[in-house]
Structure formats: C-alpha cells, structure tokens
Amino acid sequence: MSFRGWIPFLLAASFVAFVSPPAHAQDVQICFDTADRVTGGDTVTDAEKQKGHEACLRALSDTASIMQKYHLQEADFDIMGNRPKPK
C-alpha cells in the first residue's frame, strides 16, 4: 500500500485524537463544588455526596483530557473519602 492510501486513515486518527469532547460543564461544576464543600468542612448530606460522586463519574467518562481526569478523580476522592493508600 502506498503512502497515499494511509493519508485518510492518518487524518481520521488525528481528528479523533485532538477533537475529543470535553465533559459537561454542569457535571464538572457539581463535582468540584461538592468536593470544595467537603474539604472546606461544610455540612454535606449523604444525598449531596452521592449527587457529587455521580457527577464526577459522568464527567470522568465524558472527558478525554488526562489532566481533567486527574482533577476530577482527586475531587471524587475528597467527596467519597476513600483515597488510595500509597504502597
């Protein structure tokens, strides 16, 4: 196969890699707001924690950005209180 045959494939792969959809702003905001309230010492009900946790999970699945995934996961750890222990 010649190089010309690979051009459409390379263009499509580049498009998918660089044009990934961002997370929904509402889910990201709910996730971060809930984490801020938990870490700030505010009273947060179990229902609010669950709503924040679910928003974090939706935002995690919707984003392709490694940095955004890191921040969302850290916020979810703050909400749920189950940060992984270092080995």
The 8 nearest C-alpha neighbors of each residue, nearest first, counted from 0:
[[1, 4, 2, 5, 3, 6, 8, 7],
 [0, 2, 3, 4, 5, 6, 7, 8],
 [1, 3, 5, 4, 0, 6, 7, 9],
 [4, 2, 1, 6, 5, 0, 7, 8],
 [3, 5, 2, 1, 6, 0, 7, 8],
 [4, 6, 8, 2, 3, 7, 9, 1],
 [5, 7, 9, 3, 8, 4, 10, 2],
 [8, 6, 10, 9, 5, 11, 4, 3],
 [7, 9, 11, 5, 6, 10, 12, 4],
 [10, 8, 12, 6, 11, 7, 13, 5],
 [9, 11, 7, 13, 8, 12, 6, 14],
 [10, 12, 14, 8, 13, 9, 7, 15],
 [13, 11, 9, 15, 14, 10, 8, 16],
 [14, 12, 16, 10, 11, 15, 9, 17],
 [13, 15, 11, 12, 17, 16, 18, 10],
 [16, 14, 12, 13, 18, 17, 19, 11],
 [17, 15, 13, 14, 18, 12, 19, 11],
 [16, 18, 14, 15, 19, 13, 12, 20],
 [19, 17, 15, 14, 16, 20, 13, 21],
 [20, 18, 17, 63, 15, 16, 21, 62],
 [19, 21, 62, 18, 22, 63, 61, 23],
 [22, 20, 62, 23, 61, 19, 63, 64],
 [21, 23, 62, 61, 58, 24, 20, 27],
 [24, 22, 25, 26, 58, 27, 21, 61],
 [23, 25, 27, 26, 28, 22, 21, 58],
 [24, 26, 28, 27, 23, 29, 54, 30],
 [27, 25, 54, 29, 28, 24, 23, 58],
 [26, 28, 30, 24, 25, 29, 58, 31],
 [27, 29, 25, 31, 30, 26, 32, 24],
 [30, 28, 32, 26, 27, 31, 51, 33],
 [29, 31, 51, 55, 27, 28, 33, 54],
 [30, 32, 34, 28, 33, 29, 35, 74],
 [33, 31, 35, 29, 34, 30, 28, 36],
 [32, 34, 36, 30, 35, 31, 51, 29],
 [33, 35, 31, 37, 78, 74, 36, 32],
 [36, 34, 32, 38, 33, 37, 39, 31],
 [35, 37, 39, 33, 41, 34, 38, 32],
 [38, 36, 34, 39, 40, 35, 41, 78],
 [37, 39, 35, 40, 36, 34, 77, 41],
 [40, 38, 36, 37, 41, 35, 34, 42],
 [39, 41, 38, 37, 36, 42, 35, 43],
 [42, 40, 36, 39, 37, 43, 38, 35],
 [41, 43, 40, 44, 37, 36, 39, 45],
 [42, 44, 41, 47, 37, 48, 45, 36],
 [45, 43, 47, 46, 48, 42, 49, 41],
 [44, 46, 48, 47, 49, 43, 50, 51],
 [45, 47, 49, 44, 48, 50, 43, 51],
 [48, 46, 50, 44, 49, 45, 51, 43],
 [49, 47, 45, 51, 46, 50, 52, 78],
 [48, 50, 52, 46, 47, 51, 45, 53],
 [49, 51, 47, 53, 48, 52, 46, 54],
 [52, 50, 30, 48, 54, 49, 53, 33],
 [51, 53, 49, 55, 54, 50, 75, 48],
 [52, 54, 56, 50, 55, 51, 49, 57],
 [55, 53, 26, 51, 57, 52, 56, 30],
 [56, 54, 30, 52, 58, 53, 57, 59],
 [55, 57, 59, 53, 58, 54, 60, 52],
 [58, 56, 54, 60, 59, 55, 61, 53],
 [57, 59, 22, 61, 55, 56, 60, 26],
 [60, 58, 56, 57, 61, 68, 62, 55],
 [59, 61, 57, 58, 62, 56, 22, 63],
 [62, 60, 22, 58, 59, 57, 21, 63],
 [63, 61, 22, 21, 64, 59, 60, 58],
 [62, 64, 19, 65, 61, 21, 20, 68],
 [63, 65, 67, 66, 62, 68, 21, 19],
 [66, 64, 68, 67, 69, 63, 62, 70],
 [67, 65, 69, 68, 64, 70, 71, 63],
 [66, 68, 70, 64, 69, 65, 71, 62],
 [67, 69, 65, 71, 66, 70, 59, 72],
 [70, 68, 66, 72, 67, 71, 73, 65],
 [71, 69, 73, 67, 72, 68, 74, 66],
 [72, 70, 74, 68, 73, 69, 55, 67],
 [71, 73, 75, 69, 74, 70, 68, 76],
 [72, 74, 76, 70, 75, 71, 69, 77],
 [75, 73, 77, 71, 34, 72, 76, 31],
 [74, 76, 72, 78, 77, 73, 52, 55],
 [77, 75, 73, 82, 79, 74, 78, 80],
 [78, 76, 74, 80, 75, 34, 79, 73],
 [79, 77, 75, 34, 76, 80, 48, 37],
 [78, 80, 76, 81, 77, 75, 52, 48],
 [81, 79, 77, 76, 78, 82, 75, 37],
 [82, 80, 79, 76, 83, 77, 78, 84],
 [81, 83, 76, 80, 84, 77, 79, 73],
 [84, 82, 81, 85, 76, 86, 80, 73],
 [83, 85, 82, 86, 81, 76, 80, 73],
 [86, 84, 83, 82, 81, 76, 73, 80],
 [85, 84, 83, 82, 81, 76, 73, 80]]
